[in-house]
Amino acid sequence: MLLATKKAHAASAHSSSNLAAVCRGIEKSFGSGETRVPVLRGVDLEIPAGQITLLMGPSGCGKTTLISSLAGLLTPDAGRIEVLGTDLTRLKGGKLVDFRATHLGFVFQQFNLLTALNAEENAGVPLLVQGYSMSHARKTARDLLVRLGLGKHLDKHANQLSGGQQQRVAIARALVHSPQLVICDEPTAALDAEAGQTVMKLLCELALDGKRAVIVVTHDHRIESFAHRIYRMADGKIVRMENRVDSQQPSREHTES
C-alpha cells in the first residue's frame, strides 16, 4: 500500500506537464584544482512520459555522467533534477535509494545479471529489494519473461543464454516493478542488428504501453527510427534536440510488425 501511494503521488505530481524528468542547468566536474575536468556544462533536458528519448553523442561527451545524475547515482555540482515531481538533488541517503528502487528501472550495457541466479530469479530481484515475497517476485518475473518470449528459458543461468536472451532478462528486470522512468545505457551495443531491433521493439511495447518514459544512451544510429525525441550531446552540452514525431506512440508500427 505504501509503495502504491508513493507511486500515485509521484504520478499526480508530474501528470500536468507530462514530463517524467527535467534537468535544468546541470553542471558536473571531476577532480579539483588543476586536475578539475568539467564534464557537464549547464545541461537542460526534458524527458516526456510515454515516449522513447535517445541521448546521442561521441564518447566522452558526458552522456553516462548525465544519466547517472538523472538516476541519482551522481550528485551534480549545480542545477536541478526533477524526476516524477521529486527534486532528486534534495533527496539523501535511504530516501534516495528507496526512490530509485521504486520508480526507476535500469538496463545496463553489460546486462549485469547475477550468475548464481537463473533468468526468473534475476528478473525478480527489484521486487525482492522492495520487500515483496519470493513467490510474488518469481511469479511476476515469470509472467513478464513469458511475454518476452523466454518461457522456455526461465531456469537457465546467464551463461546458458544468448546475448539477446540475456538482454531480454535485463529488460524484464528493469520493468518488473513497473517503474515510470526506464534508463538504458547502450542496450543494443553488444547485439547484432536483428537482436538490437528486437530489443527496441520490446522497449516500445512494454514501456510505452505503460506510459513510462524511456531514455536510451546510444551510439547506434540503426535505432533512431524508434525515437520520439533525440538529444545530441557534445563537450558536456546539449547541442541539438530533435522531435521526430508528434504522436505519443508512433512506434506502434514497430511493435506490431
VENPE-V276452 format. One record per pair of residues at least 24 apart in sequence whose ideal C-beta (glycine too) atoms are under 10 Angstrom apart, sorted by sequence separation. I is the first residue (numbers start at 1). J is the second residue. D is the distance in whole Angstrom. If there is no record, write none. Layout:
BEGIN
i: [I | I]
j: [J | J]
d: [D | D]
END
This chain:
BEGIN
i: [21 | 22 | 23 | 38 | 39 | 45 | 72 | 102 | 120 | 144 | 145 | 148 | 164 | 166 | 167 | 182 | 196 | 199 | 200 | 204 | 226 | 227 | 21 | 22 | 39 | 40 | 45 | 71 | 72 | 101 | 120 | 123 | 144 | 147 | 166 | 182 | 197 | 200 | 201 | 225 | 226 | 20 | 21 | 39 | 40 | 43 | 101 | 119 | 120 | 145 | 146 | 164 | 181 | 196 | 197 | 200 | 225 | 19 | 20 | 21 | 39 | 43 | 72 | 73 | 102 | 123 | 144 | 145 | 148 | 163 | 164 | 168 | 175 | 180 | 187 | 193 | 196 | 199 | 200 | 18 | 19 | 20 | 21 | 72 | 101 | 102 | 141 | 144 | 145 | 147 | 163 | 164 | 167 | 171 | 175 | 179 | 182 | 188 | 189 | 197 | 225 | 226 | 17 | 19 | 20 | 40 | 71 | 100 | 101 | 119 | 143 | 144 | 162 | 163 | 167 | 170 | 174 | 187 | 189 | 191 | 193 | 197 | 225 | 226 | 18 | 19 | 20 | 39 | 101 | 120 | 142 | 164 | 165 | 168 | 172 | 180 | 182 | 183 | 184 | 185 | 186 | 187 | 188 | 189 | 193 | 17 | 18 | 20 | 72 | 73 | 98 | 119 | 123 | 141 | 144 | 145 | 164 | 167 | 168 | 171 | 175 | 179 | 180 | 181 | 182 | 183 | 184 | 185 | 186 | 187 | 188 | 189 | 223 | 17 | 18 | 21 | 72 | 97 | 98 | 140 | 141 | 144 | 163 | 164 | 167 | 171 | 174 | 175 | 178 | 180 | 181 | 182 | 183 | 184 | 185 | 186 | 188 | 18 | 20 | 43 | 71 | 73 | 120 | 121 | 143 | 162 | 174 | 179 | 180 | 181 | 182 | 183 | 184 | 185 | 186 | 187 | 15 | 28 | 40 | 70 | 71 | 119 | 120 | 121 | 164 | 168 | 172 | 178 | 179 | 181 | 182 | 183 | 184 | 186 | 188 | 14 | 30 | 39 | 44 | 49 | 71 | 118 | 119 | 120 | 122 | 141 | 164 | 167 | 171 | 175 | 188 | 26 | 29 | 40 | 42 | 43 | 45 | 46 | 47 | 118 | 119 | 120 | 121 | 122 | 140 | 141 | 171 | 187 | 28 | 40 | 42 | 118 | 119 | 140 | 175 | 211 | 11 | 28 | 39 | 40 | 43 | 118 | 119 | 140 | 174 | 211 | 26 | 38 | 40 | 67 | 118 | 119 | 122 | 137 | 175 | 26 | 28 | 117 | 118 | 137 | 174 | 208 | 209 | 28 | 116 | 117 | 119 | 208 | 27 | 115 | 116 | 118 | 119 | 208 | 23 | 26 | 114 | 115 | 118 | 208 | 209 | 26 | 30 | 113 | 114 | 115 | 122 | 132 | 205 | 207 | 208 | 64 | 113 | 123 | 132 | 204 | 23 | 28 | 112 | 113 | 119 | 123 | 126 | 127 | 204 | 205 | 209 | 23 | 28 | 29 | 30 | 111 | 119 | 122 | 123 | 126 | 130 | 204 | 205 | 208 | 22 | 26 | 28 | 29 | 113 | 121 | 122 | 123 | 124 | 125 | 126 | 129 | 203 | 204 | 21 | 27 | 28 | 29 | 119 | 120 | 123 | 124 | 126 | 127 | 128 | 149 | 204 | 205 | 206 | 21 | 26 | 27 | 28 | 111 | 119 | 122 | 123 | 126 | 127 | 148 | 201 | 204 | 205 | 25 | 26 | 27 | 28 | 118 | 122 | 123 | 125 | 126 | 127 | 200 | 203 | 204 | 205 | 26 | 27 | 111 | 117 | 120 | 121 | 123 | 124 | 125 | 126 | 202 | 203 | 204 | 23 | 25 | 26 | 113 | 119 | 123 | 124 | 126 | 149 | 201 | 202 | 24 | 25 | 26 | 111 | 112 | 113 | 119 | 122 | 148 | 200 | 201 | 24 | 25 | 26 | 111 | 147 | 200 | 201 | 23 | 24 | 110 | 111 | 113 | 201 | 23 | 24 | 111 | 113 | 148 | 197 | 22 | 23 | 24 | 109 | 111 | 112 | 147 | 148 | 22 | 23 | 108 | 111 | 114 | 147 | 21 | 22 | 23 | 107 | 110 | 111 | 113 | 197 | 21 | 22 | 109 | 112 | 20 | 21 | 108 | 111 | 144 | 19 | 20 | 21 | 22 | 26 | 107 | 19 | 20 | 21 | 106 | 107 | 17 | 19 | 20 | 21 | 22 | 23 | 105 | 107 | 108 | 19 | 105 | 107 | 108 | 21 | 105 | 106 | 107 | 14 | 17 | 105 | 106 | 107 | 13 | 14 | 15 | 16 | 105 | 14 | 15 | 104 | 105 | 13 | 14 | 105 | 12 | 13 | 14 | 105 | 10 | 11 | 12 | 13 | 104 | 105 | 106 | 10 | 11 | 103 | 105 | 9 | 10 | 102 | 103 | 104 | 105 | 106 | 107 | 108 | 109 | 110 | 9 | 10 | 101 | 102 | 103 | 104 | 105 | 106 | 107 | 108 | 109 | 110 | 111 | 7 | 9 | 102 | 103 | 104 | 105 | 106 | 107 | 108 | 109 | 6 | 101 | 102 | 103 | 104 | 105 | 106 | 107 | 108 | 109 | 100 | 104 | 105 | 106 | 107 | 108 | 109 | 110 | 111 | 6 | 107 | 109 | 110 | 100 | 109 | 20 | 21 | 10 | 6 | 10 | 11 | 107 | 6 | 10 | 3 | 7 | 84 | 6 | 7 | 84 | 107 | 6 | 83 | 84 | 3 | 83 | 3 | 2 | 3 | 105 | 105 | 107 | 109 | 105 | 107 | 109 | 71 | 73 | 70 | 71 | 70 | 71 | 68 | 67 | 67 | 68 | 67 | 64 | 63 | 64 | 63 | 3 | 3 | 55 | 2 | 3 | 55 | 84 | 50 | 52 | 54 | 55 | 83 | 49 | 49 | 52 | 47 | 47 | 71 | 70 | 52 | 67 | 66 | 67 | 67 | 52 | 66 | 52 | 64 | 63 | 52 | 63 | 51 | 52 | 63 | 50 | 51 | 50 | 20 | 21 | 49 | 50 | 20 | 21 | 50 | 51 | 52 | 53 | 54 | 55 | 56 | 57 | 59 | 20 | 49 | 50 | 51 | 52 | 53 | 54 | 55 | 56 | 57 | 58 | 20 | 21 | 49 | 50 | 51 | 52 | 53 | 54 | 55 | 56 | 57 | 49 | 50 | 51 | 52 | 53 | 54 | 55 | 56 | 49 | 50 | 51 | 52 | 53 | 54 | 56 | 48 | 49 | 56 | 66 | 14 | 47 | 54 | 47 | 54 | 56 | 66 | 47 | 56 | 63 | 11 | 54 | 7 | 10 | 45 | 54 | 63 | 66 | 7 | 10 | 52 | 56 | 61 | 62 | 65 | 7 | 54 | 55 | 61 | 62 | 66 | 7 | 54 | 61 | 62 | 63 | 3 | 52 | 53 | 54 | 55 | 56 | 57 | 58 | 60 | 61 | 62 | 3 | 52 | 53 | 54 | 55 | 56 | 57 | 58 | 60 | 61 | 62 | 51 | 52 | 53 | 54 | 55 | 56 | 57 | 58 | 60 | 61 | 62 | 51 | 52 | 53 | 54 | 55 | 56 | 57 | 58 | 61 | 50 | 51 | 52 | 53 | 54 | 55 | 56 | 57 | 61 | 57 | 48 | 57 | 48 | 57 | 47 | 57 | 46 | 55 | 57 | 47 | 56 | 46 | 45 | 56 | 44 | 43 | 45 | 53 | 54 | 43 | 54 | 20 | 53 | 20 | 21 | 51 | 52 | 18 | 20 | 40 | 43 | 44 | 45 | 51 | 52 | 19 | 20 | 21 | 41 | 42 | 43 | 44 | 51 | 18 | 20 | 40 | 41 | 42 | 43 | 46 | 48 | 15 | 39 | 40 | 41 | 42 | 45 | 51 | 38 | 39 | 40 | 41 | 44 | 50 | 51 | 52 | 38 | 40 | 50 | 51 | 52 | 14 | 37 | 49 | 50 | 51 | 52 | 11 | 48 | 51 | 52 | 29 | 28 | 27 | 26 | 26 | 23 | 18]
j: [45 | 46 | 47 | 62 | 63 | 69 | 96 | 126 | 144 | 168 | 169 | 172 | 188 | 190 | 191 | 206 | 220 | 223 | 224 | 228 | 250 | 251 | 46 | 47 | 64 | 65 | 70 | 96 | 97 | 126 | 145 | 148 | 169 | 172 | 191 | 207 | 222 | 225 | 226 | 250 | 251 | 46 | 47 | 65 | 66 | 69 | 127 | 145 | 146 | 171 | 172 | 190 | 207 | 222 | 223 | 226 | 251 | 46 | 47 | 48 | 66 | 70 | 99 | 100 | 129 | 150 | 171 | 172 | 175 | 190 | 191 | 195 | 202 | 207 | 214 | 220 | 223 | 226 | 227 | 46 | 47 | 48 | 49 | 100 | 129 | 130 | 169 | 172 | 173 | 175 | 191 | 192 | 195 | 199 | 203 | 207 | 210 | 216 | 217 | 225 | 253 | 254 | 46 | 48 | 49 | 69 | 100 | 129 | 130 | 148 | 172 | 173 | 191 | 192 | 196 | 199 | 203 | 216 | 218 | 220 | 222 | 226 | 254 | 255 | 48 | 49 | 50 | 69 | 131 | 150 | 172 | 194 | 195 | 198 | 202 | 210 | 212 | 213 | 214 | 215 | 216 | 217 | 218 | 219 | 223 | 48 | 49 | 51 | 103 | 104 | 129 | 150 | 154 | 172 | 175 | 176 | 195 | 198 | 199 | 202 | 206 | 210 | 211 | 212 | 213 | 214 | 215 | 216 | 217 | 218 | 219 | 220 | 254 | 49 | 50 | 53 | 104 | 129 | 130 | 172 | 173 | 176 | 195 | 196 | 199 | 203 | 206 | 207 | 210 | 212 | 213 | 214 | 215 | 216 | 217 | 218 | 220 | 51 | 53 | 76 | 104 | 106 | 153 | 154 | 176 | 195 | 207 | 212 | 213 | 214 | 215 | 216 | 217 | 218 | 219 | 220 | 49 | 62 | 74 | 104 | 105 | 153 | 154 | 155 | 198 | 202 | 206 | 212 | 213 | 215 | 216 | 217 | 218 | 220 | 222 | 49 | 65 | 74 | 79 | 84 | 106 | 153 | 154 | 155 | 157 | 176 | 199 | 202 | 206 | 210 | 223 | 62 | 65 | 76 | 78 | 79 | 81 | 82 | 83 | 154 | 155 | 156 | 157 | 158 | 176 | 177 | 207 | 223 | 65 | 77 | 79 | 155 | 156 | 177 | 212 | 248 | 49 | 66 | 77 | 78 | 81 | 156 | 157 | 178 | 212 | 249 | 65 | 77 | 79 | 106 | 157 | 158 | 161 | 176 | 214 | 66 | 68 | 157 | 158 | 177 | 214 | 248 | 249 | 69 | 157 | 158 | 160 | 249 | 69 | 157 | 158 | 160 | 161 | 250 | 66 | 69 | 157 | 158 | 161 | 251 | 252 | 70 | 74 | 157 | 158 | 159 | 166 | 176 | 249 | 251 | 252 | 109 | 158 | 168 | 177 | 249 | 69 | 74 | 158 | 159 | 165 | 169 | 172 | 173 | 250 | 251 | 255 | 70 | 75 | 76 | 77 | 158 | 166 | 169 | 170 | 173 | 177 | 251 | 252 | 255 | 70 | 74 | 76 | 77 | 161 | 169 | 170 | 171 | 172 | 173 | 174 | 177 | 251 | 252 | 70 | 76 | 77 | 78 | 168 | 169 | 172 | 173 | 175 | 176 | 177 | 198 | 253 | 254 | 255 | 71 | 76 | 77 | 78 | 161 | 169 | 172 | 173 | 176 | 177 | 198 | 251 | 254 | 255 | 76 | 77 | 78 | 79 | 169 | 173 | 174 | 176 | 177 | 178 | 251 | 254 | 255 | 256 | 78 | 79 | 163 | 169 | 172 | 173 | 175 | 176 | 177 | 178 | 254 | 255 | 256 | 76 | 78 | 79 | 166 | 172 | 176 | 177 | 179 | 202 | 254 | 255 | 78 | 79 | 80 | 165 | 166 | 167 | 173 | 176 | 202 | 254 | 255 | 79 | 80 | 81 | 166 | 202 | 255 | 256 | 79 | 80 | 166 | 167 | 169 | 257 | 80 | 81 | 168 | 170 | 205 | 254 | 80 | 81 | 82 | 167 | 169 | 170 | 205 | 206 | 81 | 82 | 167 | 170 | 173 | 206 | 81 | 82 | 83 | 167 | 170 | 171 | 173 | 257 | 82 | 83 | 170 | 173 | 82 | 83 | 170 | 173 | 206 | 82 | 83 | 84 | 85 | 89 | 170 | 83 | 84 | 85 | 170 | 171 | 82 | 84 | 85 | 86 | 87 | 88 | 170 | 172 | 173 | 85 | 171 | 173 | 174 | 88 | 172 | 173 | 174 | 82 | 85 | 173 | 174 | 175 | 82 | 83 | 84 | 85 | 174 | 84 | 85 | 174 | 175 | 84 | 85 | 176 | 84 | 85 | 86 | 177 | 83 | 84 | 85 | 86 | 177 | 178 | 179 | 84 | 85 | 177 | 179 | 84 | 85 | 177 | 178 | 179 | 180 | 181 | 182 | 183 | 184 | 185 | 85 | 86 | 177 | 178 | 179 | 180 | 181 | 182 | 183 | 184 | 185 | 186 | 187 | 84 | 86 | 179 | 180 | 181 | 182 | 183 | 184 | 185 | 186 | 84 | 179 | 180 | 181 | 182 | 183 | 184 | 185 | 186 | 187 | 179 | 183 | 184 | 185 | 186 | 187 | 188 | 189 | 190 | 86 | 187 | 189 | 190 | 181 | 190 | 103 | 104 | 99 | 98 | 102 | 103 | 199 | 99 | 103 | 98 | 102 | 179 | 102 | 103 | 180 | 203 | 103 | 180 | 181 | 101 | 181 | 102 | 102 | 103 | 207 | 212 | 214 | 217 | 214 | 216 | 218 | 181 | 183 | 181 | 183 | 183 | 185 | 183 | 183 | 184 | 185 | 185 | 185 | 185 | 186 | 186 | 130 | 131 | 183 | 131 | 132 | 184 | 213 | 180 | 182 | 184 | 185 | 213 | 180 | 181 | 184 | 181 | 183 | 215 | 215 | 200 | 215 | 215 | 216 | 217 | 203 | 217 | 204 | 217 | 217 | 207 | 218 | 207 | 208 | 219 | 207 | 208 | 208 | 179 | 180 | 208 | 209 | 180 | 181 | 210 | 211 | 212 | 213 | 214 | 215 | 216 | 217 | 219 | 181 | 210 | 211 | 212 | 213 | 214 | 215 | 216 | 217 | 218 | 219 | 182 | 183 | 211 | 212 | 213 | 214 | 215 | 216 | 217 | 218 | 219 | 212 | 213 | 214 | 215 | 216 | 217 | 218 | 219 | 213 | 214 | 215 | 216 | 217 | 218 | 220 | 213 | 214 | 221 | 231 | 180 | 213 | 220 | 214 | 221 | 223 | 233 | 215 | 224 | 231 | 180 | 223 | 177 | 180 | 215 | 224 | 233 | 236 | 178 | 181 | 223 | 227 | 232 | 233 | 236 | 179 | 226 | 227 | 233 | 234 | 238 | 180 | 227 | 234 | 235 | 236 | 177 | 226 | 227 | 228 | 229 | 230 | 231 | 232 | 234 | 235 | 236 | 178 | 227 | 228 | 229 | 230 | 231 | 232 | 233 | 235 | 236 | 237 | 227 | 228 | 229 | 230 | 231 | 232 | 233 | 234 | 236 | 237 | 238 | 228 | 229 | 230 | 231 | 232 | 233 | 234 | 235 | 238 | 228 | 229 | 230 | 231 | 232 | 233 | 234 | 235 | 239 | 236 | 228 | 237 | 229 | 238 | 229 | 239 | 229 | 238 | 240 | 231 | 240 | 231 | 231 | 242 | 231 | 231 | 233 | 241 | 242 | 233 | 244 | 211 | 244 | 212 | 213 | 243 | 244 | 211 | 213 | 233 | 236 | 237 | 238 | 244 | 245 | 213 | 214 | 215 | 235 | 236 | 237 | 238 | 245 | 213 | 215 | 235 | 236 | 237 | 238 | 241 | 243 | 211 | 235 | 236 | 237 | 238 | 241 | 247 | 235 | 236 | 237 | 238 | 241 | 247 | 248 | 249 | 236 | 238 | 248 | 249 | 250 | 213 | 236 | 248 | 249 | 250 | 251 | 211 | 248 | 251 | 254 | 236 | 236 | 236 | 236 | 238 | 238 | 248]
d: [7 | 5 | 8 | 9 | 10 | 10 | 5 | 9 | 10 | 10 | 7 | 6 | 10 | 9 | 6 | 9 | 6 | 8 | 10 | 10 | 9 | 8 | 7 | 7 | 9 | 6 | 8 | 10 | 8 | 7 | 6 | 9 | 10 | 8 | 10 | 6 | 7 | 9 | 8 | 10 | 5 | 9 | 4 | 5 | 6 | 9 | 10 | 6 | 10 | 10 | 10 | 9 | 10 | 6 | 7 | 5 | 8 | 5 | 5 | 9 | 9 | 10 | 7 | 8 | 9 | 9 | 9 | 5 | 9 | 6 | 6 | 9 | 9 | 10 | 10 | 9 | 6 | 10 | 9 | 10 | 7 | 7 | 9 | 5 | 5 | 7 | 9 | 5 | 10 | 10 | 6 | 8 | 7 | 7 | 9 | 9 | 9 | 8 | 10 | 9 | 10 | 6 | 9 | 6 | 4 | 7 | 7 | 10 | 6 | 10 | 10 | 9 | 10 | 8 | 9 | 9 | 9 | 6 | 7 | 9 | 6 | 9 | 8 | 10 | 6 | 7 | 8 | 10 | 10 | 9 | 9 | 8 | 9 | 8 | 9 | 8 | 6 | 9 | 7 | 10 | 8 | 9 | 7 | 7 | 10 | 9 | 5 | 9 | 10 | 10 | 10 | 6 | 9 | 6 | 7 | 9 | 4 | 9 | 7 | 6 | 6 | 9 | 8 | 7 | 7 | 8 | 7 | 8 | 6 | 7 | 9 | 7 | 10 | 9 | 8 | 9 | 8 | 9 | 9 | 9 | 8 | 6 | 7 | 9 | 6 | 7 | 9 | 7 | 7 | 5 | 5 | 5 | 5 | 4 | 5 | 6 | 5 | 9 | 9 | 9 | 6 | 9 | 9 | 9 | 9 | 8 | 9 | 7 | 7 | 8 | 7 | 8 | 7 | 9 | 7 | 9 | 8 | 8 | 9 | 9 | 10 | 6 | 4 | 9 | 7 | 7 | 9 | 8 | 9 | 7 | 9 | 8 | 8 | 8 | 8 | 7 | 8 | 10 | 9 | 9 | 7 | 9 | 5 | 7 | 9 | 5 | 7 | 9 | 7 | 8 | 6 | 9 | 10 | 7 | 8 | 7 | 9 | 10 | 9 | 7 | 7 | 9 | 9 | 7 | 6 | 10 | 9 | 9 | 6 | 8 | 7 | 5 | 6 | 8 | 8 | 8 | 9 | 8 | 10 | 9 | 10 | 6 | 8 | 9 | 10 | 9 | 9 | 9 | 8 | 9 | 5 | 8 | 10 | 8 | 10 | 7 | 9 | 7 | 9 | 9 | 10 | 8 | 8 | 6 | 8 | 8 | 9 | 5 | 10 | 6 | 9 | 9 | 7 | 10 | 8 | 6 | 9 | 5 | 10 | 7 | 9 | 9 | 10 | 8 | 8 | 7 | 9 | 10 | 10 | 10 | 8 | 10 | 4 | 9 | 9 | 8 | 8 | 7 | 10 | 9 | 8 | 6 | 10 | 10 | 9 | 9 | 8 | 7 | 8 | 10 | 10 | 7 | 9 | 6 | 9 | 6 | 6 | 4 | 9 | 8 | 10 | 10 | 5 | 6 | 8 | 10 | 8 | 9 | 9 | 6 | 8 | 8 | 9 | 8 | 6 | 6 | 5 | 10 | 9 | 9 | 4 | 8 | 9 | 6 | 10 | 9 | 9 | 8 | 9 | 10 | 5 | 5 | 8 | 9 | 5 | 8 | 5 | 6 | 6 | 10 | 8 | 6 | 4 | 9 | 9 | 4 | 9 | 9 | 6 | 9 | 8 | 4 | 10 | 8 | 10 | 5 | 9 | 7 | 6 | 8 | 10 | 9 | 10 | 9 | 6 | 9 | 10 | 10 | 9 | 10 | 8 | 6 | 4 | 6 | 8 | 6 | 9 | 8 | 9 | 5 | 8 | 10 | 4 | 8 | 10 | 10 | 10 | 9 | 10 | 6 | 7 | 5 | 6 | 7 | 7 | 5 | 9 | 9 | 9 | 7 | 5 | 9 | 6 | 6 | 8 | 7 | 8 | 10 | 7 | 10 | 8 | 8 | 5 | 8 | 10 | 7 | 7 | 9 | 8 | 7 | 8 | 10 | 5 | 10 | 8 | 7 | 5 | 9 | 8 | 9 | 10 | 8 | 9 | 7 | 8 | 10 | 9 | 10 | 5 | 7 | 9 | 8 | 8 | 7 | 7 | 10 | 9 | 5 | 10 | 6 | 10 | 9 | 6 | 10 | 9 | 9 | 10 | 10 | 10 | 10 | 10 | 10 | 9 | 9 | 8 | 9 | 9 | 10 | 8 | 5 | 8 | 9 | 8 | 6 | 9 | 9 | 8 | 10 | 9 | 4 | 5 | 9 | 9 | 6 | 7 | 4 | 8 | 10 | 2 | 9 | 7 | 8 | 7 | 8 | 7 | 9 | 9 | 9 | 4 | 8 | 9 | 4 | 9 | 6 | 7 | 9 | 5 | 9 | 10 | 7 | 9 | 9 | 9 | 8 | 6 | 8 | 9 | 5 | 8 | 7 | 8 | 7 | 8 | 5 | 9 | 9 | 9 | 9 | 8 | 6 | 5 | 4 | 5 | 4 | 6 | 4 | 10 | 9 | 9 | 6 | 8 | 7 | 8 | 7 | 8 | 7 | 9 | 7 | 9 | 8 | 9 | 8 | 9 | 9 | 8 | 10 | 5 | 5 | 7 | 10 | 7 | 9 | 10 | 9 | 8 | 8 | 10 | 9 | 8 | 6 | 9 | 7 | 9 | 6 | 7 | 6 | 8 | 8 | 9 | 7 | 10 | 6 | 6 | 10 | 10 | 9 | 8 | 9 | 9 | 9 | 8 | 10 | 8 | 10 | 8 | 6 | 7 | 10 | 9 | 5 | 9 | 9 | 7 | 7 | 8 | 9 | 9 | 6 | 8 | 10 | 10 | 9 | 10 | 9 | 10 | 10 | 10 | 10 | 9 | 7 | 9 | 9 | 7 | 9 | 10 | 7 | 8 | 7 | 9 | 9 | 6 | 7 | 8 | 7 | 7 | 5 | 7 | 9 | 9 | 7 | 9 | 9 | 7 | 6 | 10 | 9 | 10 | 9 | 6 | 6 | 8 | 9 | 10 | 7 | 9 | 6 | 9 | 9 | 8 | 5 | 10 | 4 | 9 | 9 | 7 | 8 | 7 | 8 | 10 | 8 | 9 | 9 | 6 | 7 | 6 | 5 | 5 | 5 | 5 | 6 | 8 | 7 | 7 | 7 | 8 | 7 | 8 | 7 | 7 | 5 | 9 | 9 | 7 | 10 | 6 | 9 | 6 | 10 | 8 | 9 | 9 | 5 | 9 | 9 | 10 | 10 | 7 | 5 | 8 | 9 | 7 | 7 | 10 | 7 | 9 | 7 | 6 | 9 | 8 | 10 | 9 | 9 | 9 | 6 | 8 | 9 | 8 | 10 | 5 | 9 | 9 | 7 | 4 | 5 | 8 | 10 | 9 | 6 | 7 | 9 | 10 | 6 | 8 | 10 | 10 | 6 | 4 | 10 | 5 | 7 | 7 | 8 | 7 | 6 | 8 | 9 | 7 | 8 | 8 | 5 | 5 | 5 | 5 | 6 | 3 | 7 | 9 | 8 | 9 | 4 | 8 | 7 | 7 | 9 | 7 | 6 | 9 | 10 | 9 | 6 | 9 | 7 | 9 | 7 | 10 | 9 | 9 | 10 | 7 | 9 | 7 | 9 | 8 | 8 | 8 | 9 | 10 | 9 | 10 | 9 | 6 | 10 | 10 | 9 | 10 | 10 | 9 | 8 | 9 | 9 | 10 | 8 | 7 | 10 | 9 | 9 | 3 | 9 | 7 | 9 | 6 | 10 | 10 | 8 | 9 | 8 | 7 | 8 | 7 | 6 | 9 | 9 | 9 | 10 | 4 | 7 | 6 | 9 | 10 | 10 | 10 | 5 | 5 | 9 | 9 | 9 | 9 | 5 | 8 | 10 | 9 | 10 | 7 | 10 | 6 | 10 | 5 | 8 | 10 | 10 | 10 | 9 | 7 | 9 | 6 | 9 | 8 | 9 | 10 | 9 | 8 | 9 | 9 | 10 | 9 | 9]
END
